[in-house]
Structure formats: C-alpha cells, structure tokens
Amino acid sequence: MNKIKNKREKENIIVLLTYKSMYLISKNYNLIKNYSLKNLQSVITIQSNSSFIILQFQLKDDKLNIILESIRRTEFLVYLKLS
C-alpha cells in the first residue's frame, strides 16, 4: 500500500490489520504508527478511483485522516467490516 503524505509524495508501507488495531509499518519493518480500530470513525471510498481509501480516526479532541492507495481495496474493506 501507499500512504499519501501530501499531494506529490507517497510512502510505500505495509498495513497490518488485526481485529483490534491497524499497524503502519515501513518497508524495512519498523513500526511507524498503530491505531486502535475502536477509534475508527469512518471509512471513505471514492467511486471514481477504486484504489483510494480514507480512514478517519477520532483521537482525543482531534480527527486524523489517513489516505491509503492500494489495488487491494476491496479485501481491506471486507476485513475492516468483519473485525
């Protein structure tokens, strides 16, 4: 998957989903960040582009949007639905 940092920069990452958390891992297997799925507020998909997913997390008093690009969007969404 790719994490979109800004308009012109993508970071190639590994996303590991468990039933409680989502982990963002760098290509050399260092943990970048982990997020509890309890804090996942919404998942936004874009009809015109089937590779983008926006995950909105509620963190204390702030919202965090994570934009991911993946050819495996359907599998990702199904797993999120089941967990």
C-alpha positions as CSV (number, residue, x, y, z in Angstrom):
1,M,0.0,0.0,0.0
2,N,1.0,3.6,-0.3
3,K,0.3,6.2,2.3
4,I,-0.3,9.6,0.8
5,K,1.8,12.2,2.7
6,N,1.0,15.2,0.6
7,K,-0.1,16.0,-2.9
8,R,3.1,14.8,-4.6
9,E,4.6,12.4,-2.1
10,K,3.7,8.8,-1.4
11,E,5.3,6.5,1.1
12,N,5.3,2.8,0.4
13,I,4.2,1.0,3.6
14,I,2.9,-2.3,4.9
15,V,-0.5,-2.2,6.6
16,L,-1.2,-4.9,9.2
17,L,-4.8,-5.3,10.4
18,T,-5.8,-7.2,13.4
19,Y,-9.2,-7.4,15.0
20,K,-8.3,-4.5,17.4
21,S,-5.7,-2.4,15.6
22,M,-4.1,-1.2,12.4
23,Y,-0.3,-1.0,12.2
24,L,1.6,1.1,9.7
25,I,5.0,-0.5,9.0
26,S,7.8,0.8,6.9
27,K,9.4,-1.3,4.2
28,N,12.3,-2.1,6.4
29,Y,9.8,-3.4,9.1
30,N,10.0,-0.5,11.5
31,L,6.7,0.4,13.2
32,I,5.6,3.8,12.0
33,K,2.3,4.1,14.0
34,N,-0.5,1.9,15.3
35,Y,-4.2,2.9,15.6
36,S,-6.9,1.3,17.6
37,L,-9.9,0.3,15.4
38,K,-12.2,1.5,18.3
39,N,-11.2,5.0,17.2
40,L,-12.0,4.5,13.6
41,Q,-14.8,6.9,13.0
42,S,-15.4,6.4,9.2
43,V,-14.1,4.9,6.0
44,I,-14.5,6.9,2.9
45,T,-14.1,5.4,-0.6
46,I,-14.0,7.2,-3.9
47,Q,-16.2,5.8,-6.7
48,S,-14.2,7.4,-9.5
49,N,-10.9,5.9,-8.3
50,S,-11.1,2.4,-6.9
51,S,-7.6,2.4,-5.3
52,F,-8.0,5.2,-2.7
53,I,-9.3,4.8,0.9
54,I,-9.6,7.5,3.5
55,L,-9.7,6.4,7.1
56,Q,-10.9,8.9,9.7
57,F,-9.8,8.3,13.3
58,Q,-11.1,10.2,16.3
59,L,-8.1,10.8,18.6
60,K,-9.0,12.6,21.8
61,D,-10.0,16.1,20.6
62,D,-8.7,15.8,17.1
63,K,-9.6,13.9,13.9
64,L,-6.9,12.2,11.9
65,N,-7.3,11.4,8.2
66,I,-5.1,8.7,6.7
67,I,-5.2,8.4,2.9
68,L,-4.2,5.0,1.5
69,E,-3.8,3.8,-2.0
70,S,-4.0,0.1,-2.8
71,I,-5.0,-2.3,-5.5
72,R,-6.4,-4.5,-2.7
73,R,-9.0,-2.0,-1.5
74,T,-11.9,-4.5,-1.6
75,E,-10.1,-7.0,0.6
76,F,-9.1,-4.3,3.0
77,L,-12.7,-3.0,3.4
78,V,-14.1,-6.5,3.8
79,Y,-11.6,-7.3,6.6
80,L,-12.5,-4.0,8.3
81,K,-16.2,-4.8,8.1
82,L,-15.6,-8.2,9.7
83,S,-13.4,-7.1,12.5
